[in-house]
Amino acid sequence: MYRIKTMNKISAVGLNTFDRERYEVGENLTEEDAILVRSAKLHEYVFPESLRAIARAGSGVNNIPLERCSEQGIVVFNTPGANANAVKELVLCSLLLASRDVSGAIRWVRQQVEGGTDVTTVVEKGKSAFVGPELYHKTLGIIGLGAIGSLVANVALSLGMDVYGYDPYLSVDAALRLDRHVKVVKDVRELYKKSDYITMHIHVTPETRHLINAEAIAAMKRGARVINLARGEIVDDDAMIAALETGRVASYVTDFPNNRLVAAPHVVAMPHLGASTPESEQNCAVMAARELQDYLENGNIRHSVNLPDVEMSRSGVCRMCIIHKNVPAMLANITTLLSRDGVNVENLSNKSKDDYAYTLVDLGTDVEEEIIEEVKRLPNVIRVRVIH
């Protein structure tokens, strides 16, 4: 029986994918095999020795201590693309909010009524304060062309926009999803120079933190409109507020509010609504649950953020799953030890990611506990388990 601990309210659609004859699922479990989490912070959480995996029902993993997980042989999954349509739709909304001061106009109408004015007598005069440009024939620059960025690019084309994209890590799959009319540039400064609107769909890394800073803003068209539904840290708030005050940036729509931004001019701040749809929460929960099931039952890793993805069809009598450091001669050491004891290796797959590697070995015979312990004692081996 596998034990799955939930750290937030997880969609029942996702939880119902677990076979309750094989899985126990709940928020009060201890000695869990896996954790399903959304936004709960795990940096101070003491991981039990039984914990093998954490699945984040969403894309961002800032709430999970990735390095500690890697050191302890705990696989961390996220759910890329599961919330992509929800975010894409909010980007469309944000483009309109960045163009016309819709939120300000709504507040103004309400204020007239609350002040006792017959609003019908003042709308024609008052509306001039909230006008803004159309999207048609404007240029949208997209930084990050993954699951979300590619959807945004394609739908923006359907609105009659010109679309430029920048992604130094553009995958083949993402490239195939893009409409051929998207202009992919190799220098982000070219995107800044051409774009009337700019939206980011990237993770926060040391390289992307404050990507939109004073230098980047200076390279943009004067009056550009910036949308950030990715992560707050991607934009340097000081530089953005200064640009809004001078009109260098016409408006800033962000899903990551703070008190300074909310008080700044021409800011539309939302409470992290990007993936807040029932459909998105269900998609993320289902994807996260299935990632955990495939790892616990088959040892397969897909969509891990801290260890390499390795998938292999089952063969043989049992499967040995080995998390180890990415150092020379590991495979030779493992296979030499197994062959010494007469264990036939029927299939093997190995991949590495930065300092860590993962090896799946399908064996033709059952393996004795003594051999498993010998593999565990090999230098640079972090964790070993055998699945029958």
C-alpha positions as MATLAB code, in Angstrom:
seq = 'MYRIKTMNKISAVGLNTFDRERYEVGENLTEEDAILVRSAKLHEYVFPESLRAIARAGSGVNNIPLERCSEQGIVVFNTPGANANAVKELVLCSLLLASRDVSGAIRWVRQQVEGGTDVTTVVEKGKSAFVGPELYHKTLGIIGLGAIGSLVANVALSLGMDVYGYDPYLSVDAALRLDRHVKVVKDVRELYKKSDYITMHIHVTPETRHLINAEAIAAMKRGARVINLARGEIVDDDAMIAALETGRVASYVTDFPNNRLVAAPHVVAMPHLGASTPESEQNCAVMAARELQDYLENGNIRHSVNLPDVEMSRSGVCRMCIIHKNVPAMLANITTLLSRDGVNVENLSNKSKDDYAYTLVDLGTDVEEEIIEEVKRLPNVIRVRVIH';
ca = [
       0.000    0.000    0.000;
       1.439    3.346   -1.092;
       0.776    6.367    1.111;
       0.129    9.726   -0.604;
       0.068   12.809    1.611;
      -1.815   15.868    0.353;
      -0.454   19.218    1.549;
      -3.178   21.406   -0.004;
      -6.687   20.973   -1.254;
      -6.189   18.851   -4.362;
      -8.908   18.411   -6.974;
     -10.967   15.288   -6.361;
     -10.676   14.485  -10.060;
      -6.953   13.973   -9.553;
      -7.265   12.097   -6.276;
      -9.798    9.731   -7.816;
      -7.143    8.429  -10.212;
      -5.544    6.565   -7.289;
      -6.675    2.955   -6.894;
      -7.722    2.870   -3.236;
      -6.807   -0.811   -3.002;
      -3.196    0.194   -3.658;
      -3.082    3.761   -2.348;
      -3.954    5.476    0.896;
      -4.492    9.209    0.333;
      -4.963   11.925    2.950;
      -3.620   15.062    4.584;
      -2.892   13.529    7.990;
      -0.715   10.622    6.859;
       2.768   10.033    8.242;
       5.638    7.988    6.799;
       4.321    8.866    3.359;
       5.731    7.508    0.101;
       4.838   10.654   -1.816;
       3.465   14.164   -1.379;
       0.952   15.968   -3.572;
       1.270   19.721   -3.109;
       0.210   23.009   -4.635;
       1.479   26.101   -2.805;
       2.324   24.755    0.676;
       5.919   25.594    1.622;
       8.061   22.514    2.224;
      11.401   24.181    2.986;
      11.056   23.530    6.721;
       9.265   20.202    6.353;
      11.176   17.223    7.727;
      11.045   14.529    5.074;
      10.516   10.994    6.387;
      12.885    8.302    5.137;
       9.939    6.708    3.342;
       9.412    9.727    1.066;
      10.285    8.942   -2.544;
       8.602   11.669   -4.566;
       6.877   15.056   -4.469;
       4.482   16.172   -7.193;
       3.619   19.846   -7.535;
       0.172   20.343   -9.101;
       1.383   23.356  -11.068;
       4.558   24.532  -12.742;
       6.424   26.665  -10.190;
       8.432   24.805   -7.540;
       9.773   27.684   -5.432;
       7.998   26.168   -2.414;
      10.051   22.952   -2.606;
      13.699   22.561   -1.481;
      15.007   21.016   -4.686;
      18.636   20.549   -3.683;
      17.708   18.841   -0.412;
      15.350   16.566   -2.335;
      18.086   15.631   -4.802;
      20.549   14.897   -2.017;
      18.015   12.581   -0.359;
      16.950   10.853   -3.579;
      13.482   12.376   -3.680;
      12.126   13.009   -7.173;
      10.268   16.303   -7.633;
       7.679   16.527  -10.416;
       5.716   19.461  -11.782;
       2.915   19.608  -14.346;
       4.060   21.701  -17.317;
       1.306   22.548  -19.744;
      -1.563   21.401  -17.538;
      -2.542   24.991  -16.772;
      -1.431   26.447  -20.109;
      -4.884   27.194  -21.495;
      -5.970   28.945  -18.298;
      -2.914   31.198  -18.358;
      -3.309   31.838  -22.091;
      -6.847   33.102  -21.526;
      -5.690   35.421  -18.733;
      -2.982   36.770  -21.049;
      -5.732   37.686  -23.520;
      -7.573   39.479  -20.724;
      -4.340   41.198  -19.678;
      -3.674   42.478  -23.194;
      -7.027   44.235  -23.112;
      -6.499   45.519  -19.570;
      -3.085   46.858  -20.590;
      -4.614   48.664  -23.578;
      -7.670   50.367  -22.149;
      -8.070   51.285  -18.491;
     -11.011   48.921  -18.093;
     -10.527   48.420  -14.364;
     -10.256   52.179  -13.804;
     -13.351   52.792  -15.909;
     -15.368   50.282  -13.890;
     -14.260   51.924  -10.647;
     -15.161   55.371  -12.036;
     -18.696   54.291  -12.974;
     -19.262   52.842   -9.518;
     -17.907   56.010   -7.888;
     -20.384   58.176   -9.842;
     -23.301   56.121   -8.616;
     -22.020   56.016   -5.038;
     -21.579   59.812   -5.156;
     -25.205   60.329   -6.138;
     -24.577   61.265   -9.787;
     -26.881   60.068  -12.540;
     -24.196   58.122  -14.357;
     -25.996   58.308  -17.699;
     -25.368   62.057  -17.778;
     -21.578   61.827  -17.398;
     -20.426   58.724  -19.259;
     -19.768   60.441  -22.573;
     -17.569   63.057  -20.956;
     -15.913   60.700  -18.501;
     -14.956   57.914  -20.882;
     -12.115   59.898  -22.468;
      -9.928   59.235  -19.415;
      -9.907   55.496  -20.090;
      -9.275   55.160  -23.823;
      -6.491   53.035  -25.239;
      -5.235   51.348  -28.412;
      -6.598   48.309  -30.201;
      -4.582   45.081  -30.404;
      -5.127   44.688  -34.151;
      -1.910   45.193  -36.146;
       0.119   45.780  -32.972;
       3.221   43.718  -32.168;
       3.362   41.261  -29.283;
       6.725   40.058  -27.974;
       6.722   36.754  -26.086;
       9.662   35.715  -23.918;
       9.458   31.946  -23.457;
       7.788   29.791  -26.119;
       6.946   26.703  -24.104;
       3.488   25.284  -23.411;
       1.981   28.668  -22.494;
       4.005   30.954  -24.726;
       3.257   28.946  -27.860;
      -0.502   29.058  -27.159;
      -0.327   32.809  -26.588;
       1.621   33.286  -29.812;
      -0.885   31.405  -31.918;
      -3.966   33.076  -30.460;
      -2.366   36.533  -30.800;
      -1.920   35.890  -34.513;
      -5.640   35.142  -34.745;
      -6.296   38.598  -33.278;
      -4.370   40.165  -36.141;
      -1.224   40.902  -34.136;
       2.336   40.530  -35.333;
       4.163   38.155  -33.002;
       7.843   37.973  -32.094;
       9.175   35.256  -29.825;
      12.403   34.734  -27.925;
      13.444   31.450  -26.315;
      17.097   30.337  -26.239;
      15.945   26.887  -25.054;
      13.208   26.359  -27.633;
      12.477   22.635  -27.864;
      11.542   20.776  -31.021;
       8.074   20.032  -29.616;
       7.488   23.700  -28.794;
       8.735   24.792  -32.208;
       6.313   22.403  -33.907;
       3.431   23.926  -31.940;
       4.188   27.425  -33.212;
       2.407   28.911  -36.182;
       4.876   29.548  -39.008;
       4.071   33.269  -38.901;
       5.643   33.687  -35.441;
       8.980   35.449  -35.876;
      11.508   33.812  -33.547;
      14.478   36.067  -32.773;
      17.852   35.132  -31.341;
      18.421   38.421  -29.522;
      15.856   39.539  -26.945;
      16.802   43.166  -27.663;
      15.278   42.830  -31.117;
      12.030   41.761  -29.460;
      12.165   44.756  -27.097;
      12.719   47.149  -29.981;
       9.772   45.932  -32.054;
       7.098   45.107  -29.457;
       4.117   47.211  -28.412;
       3.244   44.542  -25.825;
       5.600   42.176  -24.015;
       4.630   39.074  -22.036;
       6.902   36.602  -20.211;
       6.345   32.862  -19.789;
       9.545   31.624  -18.161;
      10.691   30.208  -14.829;
      12.638   32.182  -12.256;
      16.319   31.235  -12.353;
      19.459   33.175  -11.454;
      19.604   34.134  -15.140;
      15.979   35.309  -15.424;
      15.660   37.094  -12.084;
      15.110   40.796  -12.884;
      15.324   40.041  -16.594;
      13.073   43.066  -17.082;
      15.307   45.699  -15.508;
      16.238   49.295  -16.293;
      18.475   48.242  -19.182;
      15.775   46.052  -20.739;
      13.147   48.774  -20.346;
      15.468   51.315  -21.980;
      15.675   49.007  -25.006;
      11.866   48.851  -25.359;
       9.646   51.081  -27.432;
       8.524   54.108  -25.459;
       4.998   53.389  -24.229;
       5.353   49.605  -24.335;
       2.857   47.630  -22.268;
       4.257   44.808  -20.121;
       2.442   41.705  -18.846;
       3.893   39.414  -16.179;
       1.868   36.317  -15.346;
       4.987   34.189  -14.850;
       6.720   35.164  -11.582;
       7.083   38.494   -9.813;
      10.859   38.194   -9.506;
      11.318   38.337  -13.276;
      10.614   42.086  -13.170;
      12.677   44.595  -11.197;
       9.945   46.519   -9.380;
      12.112   49.624   -8.859;
      12.875   49.875  -12.565;
       9.267   49.213  -13.544;
       7.804   51.813  -11.178;
      10.289   54.415  -12.426;
       9.361   53.604  -16.035;
       5.644   53.868  -15.299;
       6.110   57.253  -13.638;
       7.910   58.663  -16.681;
       5.660   57.015  -19.267;
       8.495   54.894  -20.620;
       6.166   51.929  -19.911;
       2.494   52.761  -20.514;
       1.040   50.033  -18.298;
       2.081   46.987  -16.315;
      -0.236   44.039  -15.704;
       1.020   41.629  -13.065;
      -0.331   38.560  -11.329;
       2.072   39.125   -8.412;
       0.980   42.200   -6.449;
       2.755   43.939   -3.605;
       1.940   47.165   -1.824;
       4.443   49.281   -3.778;
       3.198   48.090   -7.151;
      -0.458   48.560   -6.275;
       0.258   52.172   -5.308;
       2.157   52.893   -8.534;
       0.480   54.530  -11.552;
      -0.804   52.453  -14.490;
      -0.482   49.098  -12.687;
      -3.183   46.442  -12.992;
      -2.506   43.932  -10.218;
      -4.292   40.587   -9.854;
      -4.049   38.006   -7.041;
      -2.197   35.222   -8.909;
      -5.182   34.196  -11.027;
      -3.170   32.587  -13.831;
      -4.123   28.978  -13.184;
      -7.209   29.658  -11.092;
      -9.811   27.773  -13.076;
     -11.533   24.497  -12.146;
     -10.303   22.973  -15.396;
      -6.694   23.924  -14.705;
      -6.760   22.614  -11.149;
      -8.225   19.335  -12.368;
      -5.678   18.995  -15.174;
      -2.770   19.698  -12.815;
      -4.047   17.280  -10.178;
      -4.584   14.469  -12.673;
      -1.161   14.959  -14.251;
       0.594   15.097  -10.872;
      -1.197   11.991   -9.630;
      -0.293   10.018  -12.739;
       3.354   11.079  -12.500;
       3.476    9.732   -8.934;
       1.762    6.486   -9.891;
       4.124    5.781  -12.777;
       7.149    6.479  -10.594;
       6.013    4.467   -7.580;
       4.743    1.510   -9.606;
       7.220    1.471  -12.521;
      10.126    3.721  -11.556;
       9.562    5.923  -14.602;
      10.353    9.623  -14.285;
       8.649   12.189  -16.495;
       8.524   15.954  -15.894;
      11.002   15.965  -13.044;
      12.597   19.298  -12.172;
      15.540   17.953  -10.161;
      16.393   14.570  -11.709;
      16.588   13.361  -15.320;
      13.515   12.028  -17.085;
      13.876    8.281  -17.717;
      11.108    6.063  -19.064;
      11.434    2.413  -20.048;
       8.886   -0.309  -20.772;
       8.881   -3.064  -18.169;
      10.635   -6.349  -18.906;
      12.161   -9.127  -16.836;
      11.180  -10.246  -13.348;
      11.963   -7.095  -11.376;
      13.239   -3.567  -11.861;
      16.039   -1.890   -9.922;
      15.793    1.923   -9.698;
      19.037    3.684   -8.763;
      19.502    7.400   -8.072;
      23.185    8.302   -8.001;
      25.704   11.043   -8.579;
      26.633   11.821  -12.159;
      30.219   10.558  -12.016;
      32.279    8.250  -14.283;
      32.102    4.438  -14.094;
      28.784    4.230  -12.228;
      27.132    1.994  -14.833;
      30.184   -0.233  -15.018;
      30.235   -0.600  -11.226;
      26.533   -1.440  -11.074;
      26.530   -3.979  -13.916;
      29.792   -5.563  -12.739;
      28.326   -6.136   -9.292;
      25.107   -7.626  -10.698;
      26.913   -9.926  -13.170;
      29.267  -11.114  -10.434;
      26.258  -12.528   -8.647;
      24.841  -14.128  -11.798;
      21.975  -11.640  -12.240;
      21.077  -11.163  -15.901;
      20.450   -7.580  -17.036;
      17.635   -7.712  -19.597;
      17.317   -3.984  -20.207;
      18.906   -0.794  -18.927;
      18.384    2.938  -19.292;
      20.463    5.735  -17.831;
      20.320    9.512  -18.055;
      21.931   12.380  -16.197;
      20.946   15.919  -15.246;
      23.594   18.233  -13.833;
      25.108   16.530  -10.759;
      22.653   13.646  -10.613;
      21.780   10.576  -12.675;
      19.106    7.904  -12.710;
      19.437    4.313  -13.853;
      16.695    1.752  -14.480;
      17.788   -1.892  -14.682;
      15.361   -4.681  -15.596;
      16.601   -8.009  -14.253;
      15.870  -11.529  -15.496;
      15.712  -13.028  -12.013;
      14.640  -11.881   -8.614;
      17.402  -10.162   -6.703;
      18.400  -11.047   -3.164;
      18.401   -8.443   -0.408;
      22.145   -8.860    0.032;
      22.765   -7.757   -3.574;
      20.485   -4.743   -3.133;
      22.473   -3.732   -0.061;
      25.730   -4.068   -1.993;
      24.407   -1.719   -4.704;
      23.372    0.754   -2.006;
      26.909    0.687   -0.606;
      28.503    1.582   -3.934;
      30.199    5.007   -3.768;
      27.981    7.865   -5.026;
      24.767    5.829   -4.888;
      22.031    7.861   -3.199;
      18.976    5.623   -3.263;
      18.023    2.162   -4.506;
      14.681    0.403   -4.673;
      13.432   -2.726   -6.390;
       9.987   -3.019   -7.981;
       8.449   -6.439   -8.654;
];
